Amino acid sequence: MGTAARSAFDSDTLRRGIEDKTPTTLLSLYTDDAELRVVDHNTQPSNPRVLHGRNEIAELLDDVYSRDMSHKLEMCIVQGDRAAFSESCEYADGVRVLADSMITLRNGKIAEQTIIQAWDE
């Protein structure tokens, strides 16, 4: 009888990374060559925003975490080399954002991520 392999991905680190006020912890969860795709009202499925590597992802995270808003990890599910999570955010003026992510893991780090997000308009 075999046992399922456990991912080295740490959802507690993901929670701290999302909910902290700086992106450093969150950025540490990505591989150097990670690819991040963002689908939303502005970058629709036929032409998503695609970021390549930790440097481009760091620029996005620096921008997001420079804003006056809160972030909360709502749910995270990890199974093998795949994970999914939901994040809710709220700007100081009350505008809310919901983002769902599907990720592929390599050696416990995020190698690929697709974010689908929507916000109040």
Disulfide bonds with the S-S distance in Angstrom:
none
